[in-house]
């Protein structure tokens, strides 16, 4: 039986193939569908079909056989910026065609440079009527040949290090598009190939995306630790212990009456070990959202009555006029957000509408409701009051009639602003009694106008944020995304059910207990991608840039 490597887009119906009279047994049919293949949807899998069906028809017996991946290419370095060097990546079974057709080496042979060694070659636009050395010159480039599986994607890979001008990059991409079997990569497709080929698990894929988007040192360190497999090792260790407990429990069901070494003691031991794992996971879930805060930013909400200087504080910290400042009460009606760094930690700072109970303006009252919503989401509530006015006994009771009350946060801080206008104002921490329900060690006196007391306050605020949400070098928070938390909570619930069912003595429904253990193991497997997680893959990879 003769096989034709007919590259089919997954959306191309077999009926349209049958209508193509140009397809014949034994004929090279790839070029006939090349344009359809290039326009195909994102998928690494393409069918390799075999001809010569038993009925003798040219297309009878054509069945999908082994899988052949597209060869994809994209700019992997920054797009839209002037740079000395740009890196263009090519990955797939036909990657070597780039070296043979666009930058062949001298001396005969297969034209490939030594693996994993950079060589300088002339990069040319491929044609069909002349030898490659006569093709139009595109650039002088360093090229790297990285045969699979020892490459980022696990497939044959070529890297072209060209000059970084837009003209060179555009001409190189256009030339690659002329090659058979090659198409432009979709966002995140290189990393998706690496995941599909077992080079990365799902937590490492997510960590790579976090590293690419890291804006602060804390985000960089957290992403690198996860890329090193910290999350995966913890999860797989738990999952391995669950599998062993499941094996012991099922052995008790199947052989308990016939085997002397399968006893109730084994079940008791399994229950105890699963209880220990459940408590370990619960401890990780009670970390205050540390990993998520580093990844997404520690949310700090600036709250307080009108004209206390909240917008002035936001502008001072952002070092720009991000919010309108006016002596008119109620100027801020919506939440104004800026992102910045404090002590190497990412912080999302939100200025909110002033809180008061005597406003009849429906727009201002709506703004106060939004302030309450922002306060409820905050990791830190930063209450600002005029230093010349008394602070109410409970800061979060300000504007309660309009908002229904402000929910508390893990941490509340209090600023007495405008000390330059109040008598005897001194910068630094407030030394008096508790005010606004906030202990004196978490109070400061500042002036946004003169800058008095601002530097000590920022130093201490950065230290507080680092202490609450930072991590040591190499330490990996287990929960960095909402989906991690969701699956771990599902795992804890299943383990609790297992403990309850397996502890019922002789009446214990062990078959149901085993199902709970399987569910717990499944929840952990979904975090790392050990089980079917197709529904989350598109969400994860669509956030990557094109060349990654």
N, C-alpha and C positions, 0 to 999 in steps of 0.2 A: 504494500500500500504506500503510495507516495503522498507526502504531506506538503501542503502549501501554508506558509506562515501568513495567514490572512488576518491582519490586525483589524478587529471589529470594535467599533465603539459600542459600549454597553447599551446605548439607546437605539442602535440600528437594528431594525426588525429583520428577521430571517426572510420575510416576504420580499423586502426590497433587494436582498441579495439574489433571490431566485429570479427577479426580473432583470438582472444584469446579464445580458447575453454574452458579454465579453469575457465572463469568467469561464474558464475551461480547465479540465483536469490536467495537472502537470504544468500549467502555465503560471508564471510568477504573478500573482494577483494582488500583491500588496499595493502597488501604485494606483490601482483602480479606485481604492477607497482611502487614499492618503489624505485627501482634503476632508473627508468625513471624520477620519481619525483625529485630525488636528483640531477639529471643532468639537470633539467629544467632551462630555462632562468629566468632572474630576473623578478619576478612579485609577488606581495603579494596576488593576487587573484587566487584561485584554485576552480574548480567546485565541488560542492557536488551534486551527481547525484542520482536519484531515480529509482528503478527497478519496475518490474511488469507492463509492458505495456499492452495495451488492446488486442493485438493480441496473447499474450501468449508466444511470443519468449522471450528468456532470456534477450535480449538487446533491443527489441522493446520498445519504450516508455521512454528509458533513456534520460532525458533532464537535462541540467544544471539548478540547483535550486539555493539555497542560496550560498553565497561565504564563503569559509573557507580559512584562511590564513595559509601559511606554518609557521612552527616554525623554527626560524633561530637562529644561534649562531655565535659568533666570539670573538676574543680577543679585548677588548675595551681599555686596557691600552697600553702603548708603546710597539711596537714589535721590536725584535732584540736588546734589551738592557737588561743588568742585573739589576734586581730590587728585592726588598724585597717582594713585593706583585704584583701579576698580577690580573686583573679583567676580567672575561669572562662573557659576557652577553648572555642570552637566552630570546627570546621573541616570543610569539605566543600562540595559544590555547592549545598546548600540553606542555607548559613550565613546568607545575607541574610534568610531567613525570620524569623530571631530578631529582627532589627532592625525588620522590617515588622510582625510580629505582637506582639512583646513590648515594644518601645520605639520606636514610630513617631515620626518627627519631624513637625513642623507644616509648613504651606506647600505641601502637595500633593507631586507628584512621586512618586518611588519610595520615599521615606521613608528613604533611606540618608544617613548623614552624609558629609562629605567624606572621602576615603580618608586614612588615617594621621593623623587629627586627632581628639583626644579631645573628646567632647561630653558634656554632662550631660543625661541623659534619665530619665524615669520608667520603671521596670522593672515590667511588669505580667504577671499570669498569663493566658495565652491562653485564650479561650473561643470560642464559635461563634455565639452569638445576638445579640451586641451589637458595636458598633464597638470597636476596640482601646483607644481612650481611656477606655472605660467598664469595662475589665477590672479586676479587683481589683489594688490596688497591692502590689508585693512590696518594692521598695526604690527609692531614688534612686541611680543608678549612672553612672559614667563609661563610655562605650562607645567602642570603636575598631573601625573597618571597614577590614580589610586584604585587598583583593581579590588573588587569585592572578594570576600566579605569584610576586609579590613579597611572600611571606609565609614564615613558618617552614616550613610544610608544603608550600608551593608551590600550595596550594589557597585558595579563598576562606575567610577566617578572621574571626571576630568575637571580641573580648575584652570581657568584662564585669567592670569593677572595682567590686565591691559592697562594702558594709560587711562586716566580717569575722566577724560573729557566726555561730555554728552555725545559728541559726534562719534567717537570711537566706540562707546558703549552701544549706541544705537546701531552702528554698522555691524558690530559683532553679533548682536542679537538677531539682526536681520539675516546675517549669513547662517547662523545656526538654524533659523527657521526654514532654510532652503534644503537642509539635509533630510533624507528619508527617515521616518520613524520618530523624528524629534518634534516636540511641541513645548510651548511656554508653560512653565509650572504654575499651578494655582497657589494661593497663599497657604503656607505651611506644608506644602506637599512633600518637600524633602524630609521634614521631620516626621511626617506621616509614614513615609517609606521606612524611615529608621525604626519607627514603632512597629510597623507591620513585619519587619525583618528581625525583630527581637533585639535590636540594638539599644532600645530605650523602653522603659516601662512608662505608664501614664503619668506617674508622679514626676519622673525625670523630664518628660515632655513638657509638663506644666512649668517645672522649674526653669527649663530653657527659655520658655516664653517670658517668665518673670525676670530672668537675667537680661534678656534683650531689652525689656522695658524698664529696668531698674534706674531710678533717679537718685537714690541715696545709698550710702555705704551699707546701711542696715539691710536694705533690699538686696543689694549685691551679695552680701555674706549669706543671707538666708537662702537665696536662690542657688548659690554655689554648693551649700551644704546639702540641699535636696537633690541637686544634680549628681552629687557624689553617692547617692543611694541611701541616705540616712532614713528618709521616710519608708522606702521600700523594705529595708532590712527590718525595721520595727514591725511593719505590717506582716511581712512574710514569717517572722518569728512567731507572732500570735497565731497566724493562720496554720502554721505547721503544728503547733500544740493543739489547735482545735481538730485538725485532721486525725491526730493520734487519739485524742479523746473520742472522736467519732468511731474510729476503728475498734477501740476497746468496748464501746457501748454496743456496737453492732455485733461484735463477737459474743457478747453476753446474750443477745437475742438469738443468734444462730446456733451457738455451741454451749450455752450455759449449762445445759443439763447433761452434756456428754464429756465436757473437758474439765479436768480438775484445776487447770491453771486459769480458767476464766471464772472469776468469782465476783461477789458483790463488792469486795474490797476494791477491785479495779474500777467499778462504777463510782464508788465513793471518792476514790482518788481523782477521777475525771471531773466529778462535780466540784471538788475543791480547787482543782487547777483552773477550771472555767470561771469560778468565782474570783480567783486572783486576777485573771485576765480582764474580767469585767471591771474590777476596781481600778486596774491600771488604765484602761480606756477612759473610765469616768474621770480619773485625775487629769488626763490629757484634755478632755472636753471642758474641764473647769479651769482652764488656763487664762480666762478672761479675754479670749479672742486674740491672743498675742500674735500668732502667725498671720492672721487675717489683717490685723492692724498694721503690721509691718508691710504687708503686700499692698494694701489699699490705702494706707495712711491713717494715722491716729486722728480721729475726728475731735476737734476742739470747737465748741460752740460758745460764742461771745454773747452773753445775756445780760439783761439789766433794764432799768427804766429809761425813758427817753432822755436824750441830751446828757448822758453820763460819760460819753466819749467812746462808745463802742466802735463806731466807724473810724474815728481817729486812730484808735488802737490797731484796727485792721490795716489801715493805710501805713501806719508806722512799721508794723511787722512785715508787711508785703513790700515796703519800700517803693510804693507807687500809689497813685490815687485810684484805688480799686473801688471805693465806695464814696458816695456823695456825702459831704459834711456840711451841715447847716444848723444854725441856732433854732430853726423851726422844729418843734416837736413833731414826731411822726414822719420825718423825712424818709427814713428807711422803711419800705413797705414789704420788701421781699428778702430772701436769703441771698447774701453775696458771699461767694466762696473763693478762696485762693489756696493754692498749694505751696508749701515751703518746707524748709528743713530746720529742725531744731536738734542740735547735738547729733547730727548724722541720721536722725530719724525722720521719716516722711510724716508731715502733719497737714491735715486738711482743716483750714481755719474758716469758720463761718460767722459772718456778721448778721445779726438778726434784728427784726423790728423791736423797738422799745416796748416794754411791758408796762401797762397801767390799766387800771380798772374803770377810769372815768371817761373813756373815749366812746363817742357815739358814731364815729365815722366807720361805716361798714368795711371799707377797704383797709383801714388801719387795723380793725379787729381781725380781719382775715389774715393780715400779716402777722399778728400776734399768735394766731393759731399755727401758722407755719413755723414761727419761732419755737413753739412748744414741740412740734414734730421734730425739728432739728435738735432740740435739747434731748429728746428721748433717744435719738440715734447716737449721741455724742459719747465718746470715751471720757472726755473731760469737759466739764461745764465751768466756764470762766465768767464769773459774775463781776460786773463793773458798776460801781456807784460813785457819785460825786462825793469827794472827800469833805465837802462843806455841809452835807446833809446826813442825817442819821440813817443807819442801815437797819432795815426791818429785822425782827427776830429770826425769821425764816426767809432766806433769799428766794427759794423756789416757790414761795407763796405770792411773789409779785405778779400782778396781773391775773390772779387765779380766776377772777370773775369772767374775764374775757377768754381765757384759754382752757378753763377746767382744771388748772393746776399743771405744774411742770414736773415731769417724772425725774427722779433722781438719776445720777450718773455714777459710774465707779469712782470718780474723783470730782470734787467741787473745790474751786479756788476762788478767792475774792480779791479784787483790786479796788483801792480807793484812789480814783483819778483826780486830776486837777489840784494836786497838792500845792502847786505854785499860786493858786488863788485862795487857798485856805490858810488860816493862821497856824504857824508852827509846823508846817508840813515838812516831813523828813522822808527821804527815800529809804527803801528797804522794807523788810518785813514788819508788819504791824505788831506792836508789842503788847497790845491790850488784850481784853478778854475775847471770848468767842463772839463773833458778829455774824449775823445772817445765817447762823447754824454752821459756820465754817471755823474750825480751830485757828488760833492765832498764828500757828506756824505755817498756815496756808493762806496768809493774807499779806498783801504788799501795798505800799503807798507809792504812787508814780505820778508823773505828769507827761502826757503825750505831747504837750506843747514844747516843754523845755527838755524832755528826755530824762528828767530826774527819776532815778530809781528803776529805769527801764532795763538797763544792762544787767543788774543783779537779778531782777525778776526773770529775764530770759534765760540766764544761766541756770537758775534753779528750776525753771519750767522744763528746760531741756534735760536736766538730770532726772526729774520726776518721770518724764516720758520714757527715757532710756531704762530707768529702773523697773517701770511697770511693764513695758512692752518690748524692750530690747532682749537680745540673747547673746550668750557667750560665743566666742569664735568657734566654729565647727558645730555648734548646737543647732539641731533642726527641730523647729516646732512641727508637731505631727499634723496639725490642722492649719492649712493656709487658704482653704477655699470653703465656700458654703457646702459644696457637694461632699467634701471630706467629712464635715460635721454631720451631714445627713446620713451618710453610710455608717459612720461610727455609732451614731445614736441607734440606727437600726440594728447594728451588731449587738450593742448593749441590751436592747430589748429582747433580742432572740436568746442571748445568753441567760438573761434572767428567767425567761420561760423554760429554758433547758433545766436550770437549777430547780425550779419549782416542780417540773414534771418528774425529773429523775430522783427527787427526794421523797417520793410518795411510798417508798418501801416496796413490798411485794406487788402492790397494785399499780406500780409505776408504768405508764404507757411508754415504754422505751422507744417504740417506733416513732411516736410523736416527738419525743425528746431528741431523737436523731435528726428529725426534720428541722428542729430549731437550731441544732448545731450546723447543719448544712446551710441554713439561712444566714447564720452568723459568719460562716466562712465565705459565703457568697458576697456579703456586704463588703468584707475586706478585699476580696478579689476584684470587686468593681472599682475600688480606689486605685489599685495598681494596674488594672487592665488585664488581669489574669483570666477574667471571664468576659462574656460578651458585653461590650460597652459601646456598641456602634452608635447608640442614641446620643452619646456625649462627645463622640469624636469630632463631629462637624463643628460643634460649639467651640471646642478647644482649638482646633487647627485654624479656624477662620480668623482668629485673633493674631496669627503670625503674619509677618511680612512675606512678600512674594518669594524672596530668595532663601527662605528658611523653612 
